[in-house]
Amino acid sequence: MNNKLYGKLIFELSKPGRRGYSLPVADELNRYQLPTEMRRAEDANLPECDEMTVVRHYTNHSANNFGVNNGFYPLGSCTMKYNPVIDEETAALPCLAGLHPMQPVETCQGALRIYDETQRMLSSLTGMSAFTLNPFAGAHGELTGLMIIRAWHERRGDTKRVKVIVPDSAHGTNPASAAVCGLEVVEVKSTPEGTVDVENLRGLLDDTVAAMMMTNPNTLGLFEKEIPEIAQLVHDCGGLMYYDGANLNPMLGVCRPGDMGFDVMHVNLHKTFATPHGGGGPGSGPVGVRKGLEDLLPTPRVVKQDDGSYTVNCEEGISVGEFFGNFAVIVRAYTYLLSLGKENVKMVGPLATLNANYIKESLKDVYELPIEGLCKHEFVFDGLKDKQTGVTTMDVAKRLLDYGYHAPTIYFPLLFHESLMIEPTESESIDTIDGFIETMRIIAEEAARDPELVKGAPHNTPIGRVDDVLAAKNPVLTYKKLIENG
């Protein structure tokens, strides 16, 4: 690799007059001119490069992208697990990838069948009565679910219910979604053991509560054992229970939110059901409801006829999108579920739990474990056990990059000062996990022996330690041509 070229901006590789293409002069350019007011006064300052330079430039940069296909990606709170190739192949089939959302229903019966069967499988897995696949992301699903809850209360004339109770350990999208829906957020505290404080909850319940949002297992990776009592308390005061499905992964094949007393929930197809995500998408956040709330699901809806064919119901109702969500993500999830089948989907949760507990128990002698006991799919360390080194969670995360691992989620949840959240998922092998454990132990030893080495990490990446605060306060969003002296 040419080090003089590697790492430069495409603008820095530009040379006047260089081209990577050759187009014939078209007569139409002389006959059809844009109006003067729509044309630039001067040419855009675009880079001028030959094709080989462009190809090498972006190929080299693409090698810096890290994903689950490159290596271990233990990103706690945002399951990033392996996406089987068969899922990608199915989604790319021309008969599916070439569909248009406006074509007649009669010509896309196969696609509607995929929608219908995916909804039914999700209902079976979660204990819900019906699902919609329309929402485009997890947060979009949360908003949709809260819109359904609000519509249910308003339909009954109970318009004073404007409060949503959210645990202090919740994902940040929970209070954000409630606020976007025009609801008031009320925080319920956690116990020292990391679960919802039921006694604190009792004092928050009244006839203004619309719902309570919960993630189970919660963001500490702990199973909320008091769910039946919590659900009973919320239902008794007239509210509904909302399940944030971001942590559904360890529940698959073990237990169902619908059986715990949840009324509305969303699922992240792009997390639990092996569709790639990150960098803003793609996403899909299907929403399920218990019996009695089905008519509040958003339109359009897929309806299976008695003769086995499918139609689309577009009757007036809640609208969260003109079409049926992100079809390619749904096809991937559909393929993933069919390839696992009922026989193997029940292994997802237990294996994810086994892997997380194995890592936790193997490292708790050198990393601070604030809450002992069995975790589920993820767990949280509170930084290094040896606080005298001055090495922070940020330093550990940066040093992991030098060893070829993606850093776990850091400084979340906010319950601990040096949170380091690790989630291995069920798809990683014992060899990969043992390698990660060994590396984490090496970093702990480095922190004790040579803390400055860890504090200065990363050392082996194209870009070293950046000033995060400066980058946030003074972001450089445009390229400014460098003027070289001499």
C-alpha positions in Angstrom: 0.0 0.0 0.0 1.3 3.4 -0.9 1.5 5.2 2.4 1.6 8.6 0.7 -1.9 8.0 -0.7 -3.4 6.0 2.1 -5.5 8.0 4.5 -5.8 11.1 2.4 -9.0 12.8 1.4 -10.2 12.4 -2.2 -9.7 16.2 -2.6 -6.1 15.8 -1.7 -5.6 13.3 -4.4 -7.2 15.6 -7.0 -5.2 16.9 -10.0 -6.6 19.4 -12.4 -7.8 17.9 -15.7 -7.8 14.2 -14.5 -10.9 12.2 -15.4 -12.1 8.7 -14.7 -14.7 8.7 -17.5 -15.3 9.8 -21.1 -18.7 10.8 -22.4 -19.7 11.8 -25.9 -20.9 15.3 -26.4 -24.7 15.2 -26.7 -26.5 17.6 -29.0 -29.3 17.8 -26.4 -26.9 19.8 -24.1 -27.0 22.7 -26.6 -30.7 22.5 -27.2 -31.8 22.1 -23.6 -30.3 24.5 -21.1 -31.2 25.0 -17.4 -32.6 28.5 -16.7 -29.9 30.9 -15.6 -31.3 31.3 -12.1 -31.0 27.5 -11.6 -27.3 27.3 -12.8 -24.2 27.8 -10.8 -22.2 30.9 -11.3 -19.1 28.8 -11.3 -18.3 25.1 -11.5 -18.6 23.0 -8.3 -15.3 22.3 -6.6 -15.3 18.6 -7.2 -12.2 16.3 -7.0 -10.6 15.4 -10.3 -9.1 11.9 -10.2 -8.5 9.0 -12.6 -10.5 5.8 -12.1 -7.7 3.8 -10.6 -7.1 6.5 -7.9 -10.8 6.6 -7.0 -11.1 2.8 -6.8 -8.0 2.4 -4.7 -9.0 5.3 -2.4 -12.4 4.0 -1.5 -11.3 0.4 -1.4 -8.6 1.3 1.1 -11.1 3.2 3.2 -13.6 0.5 3.1 -11.1 -1.8 4.8 -11.3 0.5 7.8 -15.0 -0.3 8.3 -15.5 -2.7 11.1 -18.5 -5.0 11.2 -19.5 -8.4 12.6 -18.1 -10.0 9.4 -14.6 -8.6 10.3 -14.4 -9.6 13.9 -15.9 -9.8 17.3 -18.5 -7.0 17.9 -19.6 -7.2 21.5 -21.7 -4.0 21.4 -23.9 -4.1 24.5 -27.5 -2.8 24.3 -27.4 -3.0 20.4 -27.2 -6.7 19.5 -24.9 -6.9 16.5 -24.9 -10.5 15.5 -23.8 -12.4 12.5 -26.1 -12.2 9.4 -26.3 -15.6 7.7 -25.5 -15.4 4.0 -28.8 -17.1 3.1 -30.7 -14.1 4.4 -28.8 -11.8 2.1 -29.2 -14.1 -0.9 -33.0 -14.3 -0.3 -33.4 -10.6 0.0 -31.4 -10.1 -3.2 -33.6 -12.4 -5.3 -34.8 -10.4 -8.4 -38.4 -11.5 -7.8 -38.3 -9.8 -4.4 -35.7 -7.0 -4.8 -37.4 -5.8 -8.1 -40.9 -5.3 -6.6 -42.4 -1.9 -6.6 -44.7 -0.8 -3.7 -47.3 0.7 -6.2 -47.8 -2.4 -8.3 -51.2 -4.2 -8.2 -51.9 -6.5 -5.3 -52.5 -9.4 -7.7 -48.9 -9.2 -8.9 -47.2 -9.4 -5.5 -49.0 -12.1 -3.7 -45.7 -13.7 -2.6 -44.5 -10.6 -0.9 -47.8 -10.2 0.9 -47.5 -13.8 2.0 -44.1 -13.1 3.5 -45.6 -10.1 5.4 -48.4 -12.2 6.7 -46.4 -15.2 7.8 -43.7 -13.0 9.4 -46.4 -11.3 11.4 -47.8 -14.6 12.5 -44.4 -16.0 13.5 -43.6 -12.9 15.6 -47.0 -13.2 17.3 -46.2 -16.8 18.2 -42.7 -16.0 19.5 -43.9 -13.1 21.6 -47.4 -14.1 22.8 -49.1 -11.2 21.1 -52.3 -11.4 19.1 -51.3 -9.5 16.0 -48.4 -7.5 14.5 -47.8 -4.7 12.1 -44.5 -4.6 10.1 -45.0 -0.9 9.0 -42.6 0.9 11.4 -39.1 1.5 10.0 -37.0 1.3 13.2 -37.1 0.4 16.8 -37.7 4.0 18.0 -40.4 4.3 15.2 -41.9 1.2 16.7 -41.9 2.7 20.2 -43.7 5.8 18.8 -46.2 3.6 17.0 -46.9 1.5 20.1 -47.4 4.7 22.3 -49.7 6.1 19.6 -51.8 2.9 19.9 -51.9 3.2 23.7 -52.9 6.8 23.5 -55.6 6.1 20.9 -56.9 3.3 23.1 -57.3 5.6 26.1 -58.9 8.4 23.9 -61.3 5.9 22.4 -62.6 5.2 25.9 -62.8 8.9 26.7 -60.0 8.7 29.2 -58.1 11.7 28.0 -56.4 12.6 31.2 -53.9 9.7 30.9 -50.8 11.6 29.6 -48.0 10.1 31.7 -45.6 7.3 30.7 -43.5 5.7 33.5 -39.9 4.9 32.4 -37.2 3.1 34.5 -34.0 5.1 35.1 -32.1 2.3 33.4 -34.2 2.5 30.2 -32.9 3.0 26.6 -32.8 6.7 25.8 -35.4 6.2 23.0 -38.1 5.4 25.6 -38.5 8.9 27.1 -37.8 10.4 23.6 -40.6 8.4 22.0 -43.0 9.3 24.8 -42.1 13.0 24.4 -42.6 12.9 20.6 -46.0 11.3 21.2 -46.9 14.3 23.4 -46.8 12.3 26.7 -45.2 13.2 29.9 -42.3 11.1 31.1 -42.1 10.0 34.7 -39.0 8.2 36.0 -39.1 5.2 38.3 -36.0 4.4 40.3 -34.0 1.1 40.3 -33.0 -0.9 43.4 -29.4 -1.4 44.3 -29.8 -4.8 42.6 -30.5 -3.0 39.3 -34.2 -3.9 38.8 -37.3 -1.7 39.0 -38.0 -0.4 42.6 -41.6 -1.6 43.0 -42.2 0.5 46.1 -41.1 3.6 44.2 -43.4 2.6 41.4 -46.4 2.4 43.7 -46.1 6.1 44.6 -46.2 7.0 40.9 -49.4 5.2 39.9 -52.6 7.2 39.5 -55.4 7.8 37.0 -53.1 10.0 34.8 -50.8 7.1 33.9 -51.2 5.9 30.3 -48.5 3.2 30.3 -45.3 1.9 31.7 -42.4 1.1 29.4 -40.0 -1.7 30.3 -37.2 -3.6 28.8 -36.8 -7.2 30.0 -34.0 -8.2 30.5 -33.2 -4.6 31.3 -30.1 -2.6 30.1 -28.0 -4.2 32.9 -28.8 -7.6 31.4 -30.9 -8.5 34.4 -34.2 -10.3 34.3 -37.0 -8.2 35.9 -38.4 -10.9 38.2 -41.1 -8.6 39.6 -42.8 -8.2 36.2 -46.1 -10.0 37.2 -46.6 -7.7 40.2 -45.6 -4.6 38.2 -48.0 -5.5 35.4 -50.8 -6.0 37.9 -50.1 -2.7 39.6 -50.1 -0.8 36.2 -53.3 -2.6 35.0 -55.1 -2.0 38.3 -54.5 1.8 37.9 -55.9 1.6 34.3 -52.6 1.8 32.4 -51.1 -0.4 29.8 -47.7 -2.2 29.8 -45.3 -1.5 26.9 -42.4 -3.9 26.2 -39.3 -2.4 24.6 -38.1 -5.3 22.4 -34.5 -4.2 22.1 -33.4 -7.0 24.5 -35.6 -9.7 23.1 -32.6 -11.8 22.0 -32.1 -13.8 25.2 -35.9 -14.4 25.5 -36.3 -16.3 22.3 -37.6 -19.8 22.9 -37.6 -19.2 26.6 -40.4 -16.9 27.5 -42.8 -14.4 25.9 -43.6 -10.8 26.8 -47.3 -11.4 26.1 -47.4 -14.1 28.8 -45.9 -11.6 31.3 -48.7 -9.1 31.0 -47.4 -6.7 28.3 -50.1 -5.2 26.1 -48.0 -3.6 23.4 -44.5 -4.2 22.2 -42.0 -3.6 19.4 -39.4 -6.0 18.0 -36.1 -5.0 16.3 -35.9 -7.2 13.3 -32.5 -5.5 12.6 -31.2 -6.8 15.9 -32.9 -9.9 17.2 -33.6 -11.4 13.8 -30.2 -11.1 12.1 -30.5 -8.2 9.7 -27.4 -5.9 9.4 -27.8 -2.5 11.0 -25.6 0.3 12.1 -24.7 3.7 10.6 -28.4 4.7 10.6 -30.0 1.6 9.0 -31.5 -0.3 7.6 -34.1 -0.9 10.3 -37.5 -2.4 11.1 -39.5 -2.1 14.3 -42.7 -4.3 14.0 -45.3 -3.6 16.7 -47.4 -6.3 18.3 -50.6 -5.9 20.5 -52.6 -8.2 22.7 -56.1 -9.3 21.9 -58.6 -6.4 21.9 -56.1 -3.9 20.4 -55.8 -5.3 16.9 -58.0 -2.8 15.2 -55.7 0.0 16.4 -52.7 -1.3 14.5 -51.7 1.1 11.7 -52.8 0.8 8.1 -52.2 -0.5 5.5 -52.7 -4.1 6.7 -52.3 -7.4 4.9 -55.4 -9.5 5.1 -55.5 -13.2 4.2 -58.7 -14.3 2.4 -60.5 -17.5 2.9 -59.2 -18.7 -0.5 -55.6 -18.2 0.6 -55.0 -15.0 -1.4 -54.0 -11.7 0.1 -55.5 -8.2 0.0 -54.6 -4.9 1.5 -56.8 -3.1 4.0 -56.3 0.6 3.8 -59.2 1.7 6.1 -58.6 4.8 8.1 -56.5 4.3 11.2 -53.1 5.2 12.7 -50.6 5.9 9.9 -46.9 5.6 10.4 -45.9 5.1 6.8 -47.5 4.8 3.4 -46.3 1.3 2.8 -45.5 -2.0 4.6 -42.2 -1.0 6.2 -38.7 -2.0 5.1 -39.4 -5.0 2.9 -35.7 -6.2 2.5 -35.3 -6.3 6.3 -38.5 -8.3 6.6 -37.4 -10.8 4.0 -34.1 -11.3 5.9 -35.9 -11.9 9.2 -38.4 -14.2 7.5 -35.5 -16.3 6.0 -33.7 -16.3 9.4 -36.8 -17.6 11.2 -37.5 -20.3 8.6 -33.9 -21.5 8.5 -33.9 -21.8 12.4 -37.4 -23.3 12.6 -39.2 -24.1 15.9 -36.5 -26.7 16.7 -33.6 -24.3 16.8 -35.0 -20.8 17.6 -35.4 -22.0 21.2 -31.5 -22.2 21.4 -30.9 -18.5 20.7 -31.8 -17.2 24.2 -29.9 -19.8 26.2 -26.8 -19.6 24.1 -26.7 -15.8 24.3 -27.1 -16.1 28.1 -24.4 -18.7 28.4 -21.9 -16.7 26.4 -22.5 -13.5 28.4 -22.2 -15.2 31.8 -19.0 -17.0 30.6 -17.3 -13.7 29.8 -18.6 -12.0 33.0 -17.3 -14.8 35.3 -14.0 -15.0 33.5 -13.2 -11.3 33.9 -14.8 -10.2 37.2 -11.5 -10.6 39.1 -9.9 -7.8 37.1 -13.0 -5.7 36.1 -15.4 -4.2 38.6 -18.7 -6.1 38.6 -21.2 -3.9 40.5 -24.0 -6.4 40.6 -23.3 -10.1 41.2 -25.6 -12.9 40.0 -26.8 -14.4 36.8 -27.1 -12.1 33.8 -28.9 -12.7 30.6 -27.6 -11.6 27.2 -25.4 -8.8 28.4 -23.7 -7.4 31.6 -22.1 -4.2 32.8 -18.7 -3.8 34.4 -17.9 -0.5 36.2 -14.4 -0.1 34.7 -11.2 -1.8 36.0 -11.1 -3.2 39.4 -7.8 -1.4 40.1 -8.9 2.3 40.2 -5.4 3.5 41.1 -4.1 3.2 37.6 -6.3 6.1 36.4 -7.2 4.1 33.3 -10.8 4.7 32.4 -13.4 2.8 30.5 -12.8 5.0 27.5 -9.1 4.0 27.6 -9.9 0.3 27.7 -12.3 0.7 24.8 -9.7 2.5 22.7 -7.0 -0.1 23.5 -9.3 -2.9 22.3 -9.2 -1.3 18.8 -5.4 -2.1 18.8 -6.2 -5.7 19.3 -8.8 -5.9 16.5 -11.9 -5.9 18.5 -14.8 -3.4 18.3 -15.3 -1.6 21.6 -18.3 -2.5 23.7 -20.9 0.1 24.7 -19.3 2.5 27.2 -20.8 4.9 29.8 -24.2 3.4 29.4 -26.3 2.7 31.4 -25.9 5.8 33.5 -26.2 3.9 36.7 -22.5 3.5 37.0 -19.7 6.0 36.5 -17.4 3.8 34.3 -20.0 1.5 32.6 -18.6 -1.1 30.2 -21.5 -3.1 28.6 -20.6 -6.3 26.9 -23.0 -8.5 24.8 -21.5 -11.4 22.9 -24.8 -12.8 21.3 -25.4 -16.5 20.7 -23.5 -16.8 17.4 -19.9 -16.4 18.7 -17.7 -19.5 19.2 -15.8 -20.4 22.3 -12.5 -19.7 20.5 -13.6 -16.1 19.7 -14.8 -15.5 23.2 -11.7 -17.0 24.8 -9.6 -14.7 22.6 -11.6 -11.7 23.7 -11.3 -12.7 27.4 -7.5 -13.0 27.0 -7.3 -9.6 25.4 -9.3 -7.9 28.2 -7.0 -9.5 30.7 -3.9 -8.3 28.8 -5.3 -4.7 28.8 -5.9 -4.9 32.6 -2.3 -6.0 33.0 -1.1 -3.2 30.8 -3.1 -0.7 32.8 -1.3 -1.8 36.0 2.2 -2.0 34.4 2.1 0.9 32.0 -1.1 2.9 32.3 0.2 5.6 29.8 0.3 2.9 27.1 -3.5 2.3 27.5 -4.3 6.0 28.0 -2.7 6.8 24.7 -4.5 4.1 22.7 -5.2 3.4 19.9 -1.7 3.1 18.5 -2.3 0.8 15.5 -5.2 2.5 13.8 -5.1 4.9 10.8 -6.2 7.7 13.1 -5.0 7.8 16.7 -6.8 9.2 19.8 -9.0 12.0 18.8 -10.3 14.9 20.9 -13.9 13.9 21.3 -15.0 17.1 23.0 -13.3 19.3 20.4 -14.9 17.3 17.6 -18.3 17.7 19.1 -18.0 21.4 19.8 -16.2 22.3 16.6 -17.0 19.7 13.9 -15.3 20.0 10.5 -18.0 19.3 8.1 -16.5 20.6 4.8 -13.2 20.2 3.0 -11.1 23.3 2.8 -8.3 23.1 0.3 -4.9 23.1 1.9 -2.4 25.7 0.7 1.1 24.4 0.9 3.9 26.8 1.7 6.4 27.1 -1.1 
